[in-house]
């Protein structure tokens, strides 16, 4: 029997590498497909957690409301990323997930997800790695907001994105994730105008280039030096 094609989200993620084709078919068969247009809510803060989501197409912003109704951008996710912000914690979402463009998801129910964790140690180990990595990134962002100036924050963000979404090309490391200047401003806690000024300086120095809202890093050493030696 011909096997159905593996979803794009699972091709671009190593989460499911430990499952054989029959197991993968079973997982895909138990997952629900969800399609949402741009600027639609996948889940809101306070909603009961019932599933994890794999992004098959599109981009998602994860945000949280703090004092006085102010919204803080926590993270941006793209194809192949998993959103499971509270499935093993309180049972209720503490953040809101909104699509930034037309998006498609594979929704894996909580019971199925926990069974995968129980029966496949490699999968469980990878989930722990992802959770640990996201915690470190969140801690680094908090540290940046307190101790670093905007250029250093942006440099660290670009390095982090290149580690998660970077593809080596003949022209440098291309971050295969669309980012607006406002996205970057929200992630580093600055204004769009300031971010634009800093990015223009990086471009003038030959460190980066931006085309189609995607960044290509030409000189990662310069960005790393900025992070390591200039707060």
C-alpha positions as CSV (number, residue, x, y, z in Angstrom):
1,X,0.0,0.0,0.0
2,X,1.3,3.4,-0.9
3,X,2.1,5.5,2.1
4,X,0.5,9.0,2.3
5,X,2.9,11.9,2.1
6,X,4.5,13.1,5.4
7,X,3.1,16.5,6.4
8,X,5.4,19.5,5.8
9,X,5.4,20.3,9.5
10,X,6.8,16.9,10.3
11,X,9.3,17.0,7.5
12,X,10.8,20.2,8.9
13,X,10.8,19.1,12.5
14,X,12.9,16.3,13.9
15,X,10.3,15.7,16.6
16,X,8.9,12.6,14.9
17,X,12.2,11.1,13.6
18,X,11.9,8.2,16.1
19,X,8.6,6.9,14.7
20,X,8.5,4.4,11.9
21,X,6.2,5.0,8.8
22,X,3.3,2.9,10.2
23,X,3.5,4.9,13.5
24,X,3.6,8.2,11.6
25,X,0.5,7.2,9.6
26,X,-1.3,6.5,12.8
27,X,-0.3,9.8,14.3
28,X,-1.3,11.7,11.2
29,X,-4.6,9.8,11.1
30,X,-5.4,10.8,14.7
31,X,-4.5,14.5,14.1
32,X,-7.2,17.0,13.1
33,X,-6.4,19.6,10.4
34,X,-7.3,23.2,11.2
35,X,-7.1,26.1,8.7
36,X,-7.3,29.7,9.9
37,X,-7.0,32.9,7.9
38,X,-4.7,35.8,8.9
39,X,-5.3,37.5,12.3
40,X,-7.5,34.7,13.7
41,X,-7.1,33.3,17.2
42,X,-6.0,29.7,17.6
43,X,-6.5,29.8,21.4
44,X,-6.8,32.5,24.0
45,X,-5.5,33.0,27.5
46,X,-7.8,31.2,29.9
47,X,-8.9,28.5,27.4
48,X,-8.6,24.9,28.5
49,X,-5.6,23.1,27.0
50,X,-6.8,20.2,25.0
51,X,-4.1,19.6,22.3
52,X,-0.7,20.5,20.9
53,X,-0.4,22.2,17.5
54,X,2.1,21.6,14.7
55,X,2.3,24.4,12.2
56,X,1.9,23.1,8.7
57,X,1.7,26.5,7.0
58,X,1.9,30.1,8.1
59,X,3.2,32.0,11.1
60,X,1.8,32.4,14.6
61,X,2.5,35.0,17.4
62,X,2.2,34.0,21.0
63,X,1.5,36.9,23.4
64,X,0.4,37.5,26.9
65,X,-1.5,40.4,28.5
66,X,0.2,42.1,31.4
67,X,-0.8,45.0,33.6
68,X,-3.0,47.8,32.3
69,X,-4.0,45.7,29.2
70,X,-0.5,45.9,27.8
71,X,0.4,43.0,25.5
72,X,3.8,41.3,25.5
73,X,5.0,39.3,22.5
74,X,6.4,36.0,23.8
75,X,7.4,34.2,20.6
76,X,6.9,33.8,16.9
77,X,6.4,30.3,15.4
78,X,6.7,29.0,11.8
79,X,6.3,25.8,9.8
80,X,7.5,22.8,11.7
81,X,7.2,24.4,15.1
82,X,5.1,22.9,17.9
83,X,2.9,25.0,20.1
84,X,2.2,23.3,23.5
85,X,2.5,26.1,26.0
86,X,0.5,24.6,28.8
87,X,-0.4,21.0,28.1
88,X,1.8,19.7,30.9
89,X,1.2,22.6,33.3
90,X,-2.0,24.2,34.6
91,X,-4.3,22.8,31.9
92,X,-5.2,26.3,30.8
93,X,-3.5,28.5,28.3
94,X,-1.8,31.5,29.8
95,X,-1.2,33.1,26.5
96,X,-2.9,33.9,23.2
97,X,-2.0,32.4,19.8
98,X,-2.9,34.5,16.7
99,X,-2.1,33.8,13.1
100,X,0.0,36.3,11.2
101,X,-1.0,34.9,7.8
102,X,-3.2,32.2,6.4
103,X,-2.2,29.1,8.4
104,X,-2.8,25.4,8.7
105,X,-2.2,23.2,11.7
106,X,-2.2,19.6,12.8
107,X,-4.0,19.3,16.1
108,X,-2.9,16.4,18.3
109,X,-5.2,15.7,21.2
110,X,-3.8,15.8,24.8
111,X,-4.5,12.1,25.3
112,X,-2.7,11.1,22.1
113,X,0.2,13.4,22.9
114,X,0.7,12.0,26.4
115,X,0.5,8.4,25.0
116,X,3.3,9.3,22.6
117,X,5.4,10.6,25.5
118,X,4.8,7.4,27.4
119,X,5.6,5.0,24.6
120,X,8.4,6.7,22.8
121,X,11.4,7.8,25.1
122,X,13.2,9.5,22.2
123,X,10.1,11.6,21.5
124,X,9.8,12.5,25.2
125,X,13.5,13.4,25.3
126,X,13.1,15.7,22.3
127,X,10.1,17.4,23.9
128,X,12.2,18.0,27.1
129,X,15.0,19.5,24.9
130,X,12.5,21.9,23.2
131,X,11.0,23.0,26.5
132,X,14.4,23.6,28.0
133,X,15.6,25.5,24.9
134,X,12.5,27.8,25.0
135,X,13.0,28.4,28.7
136,X,16.6,29.5,28.1
137,X,15.5,31.8,25.3
138,X,12.9,33.4,27.5
139,X,15.5,33.9,30.3
140,X,17.9,35.4,27.8
141,X,15.2,37.8,26.5
142,X,14.5,38.9,30.1
143,X,18.2,39.4,30.7
144,X,18.5,41.4,27.4
145,X,15.6,43.7,28.4
146,X,17.3,44.5,31.7
147,X,21.0,44.7,30.8
148,X,21.4,45.1,27.0
149,X,21.1,48.0,24.6
150,X,18.9,47.6,21.6
151,X,21.7,46.8,19.0
152,X,22.9,44.0,21.2
153,X,19.4,42.7,21.7
154,X,18.8,42.6,18.0
155,X,22.1,40.9,17.3
156,X,21.3,38.2,19.8
157,X,17.8,37.7,18.3
158,X,19.2,37.3,14.8
159,X,21.7,34.8,16.1
160,X,19.0,32.8,17.9
161,X,16.8,32.8,14.8
162,X,19.6,31.7,12.6
163,X,20.1,28.7,15.0
164,X,16.5,27.7,14.7
165,X,15.6,28.7,11.1
166,X,19.0,29.3,9.4
167,X,19.9,27.8,6.1
168,X,23.5,28.0,4.9
169,X,23.7,29.5,1.4
170,X,26.5,30.8,-0.8
171,X,25.6,34.3,0.4
172,X,25.5,33.6,4.1
173,X,23.0,32.2,6.6
174,X,19.5,32.9,5.5
175,X,16.9,33.0,8.3
176,X,13.9,31.2,6.6
177,X,11.3,33.1,8.7
178,X,9.5,36.2,7.6
179,X,10.0,39.1,10.1
180,X,8.7,42.6,9.9
181,X,10.6,45.5,11.7
182,X,7.6,45.6,14.0
183,X,8.0,41.9,14.8
184,X,11.6,42.5,15.8
185,X,10.7,45.6,17.8
186,X,8.1,43.6,19.8
187,X,10.5,40.8,20.5
188,X,13.4,43.0,21.7
189,X,11.2,45.5,23.5
190,X,11.9,48.6,21.4
191,X,10.3,50.8,18.8
192,X,10.0,50.1,15.1
193,X,11.9,53.3,14.3
194,X,14.8,52.3,16.5
195,X,14.9,48.8,15.1
196,X,14.9,50.1,11.5
197,X,17.9,52.4,12.4
198,X,19.9,49.6,13.9
199,X,19.1,47.2,11.0
200,X,20.2,49.8,8.5
201,X,23.5,50.2,10.4
202,X,24.0,46.4,10.3
203,X,23.3,46.4,6.6
204,X,25.7,49.3,6.0
205,X,28.4,47.4,7.8
206,X,27.8,44.4,5.6
207,X,26.7,42.2,8.5
208,X,23.2,41.4,7.1
209,X,20.9,41.9,4.2
210,X,17.1,41.8,4.2
211,X,15.0,40.8,1.2
212,X,11.3,39.8,1.3
213,X,11.2,40.3,5.1
214,X,13.9,37.5,5.4
215,X,17.3,38.2,6.9
216,X,20.5,36.9,5.5
217,X,23.5,37.0,7.9
218,X,26.8,37.7,6.2
219,X,28.9,38.2,9.3
220,X,27.7,36.2,12.2
221,X,31.1,36.8,14.0
222,X,30.4,40.5,14.1
223,X,26.9,39.9,15.6
224,X,28.3,37.5,18.2
225,X,31.1,40.0,19.1
226,X,28.5,42.7,19.6
227,X,26.5,40.4,22.0
228,X,29.6,39.2,23.9
229,X,31.5,42.5,24.3
230,X,29.0,45.3,24.1
231,X,26.0,45.4,26.4
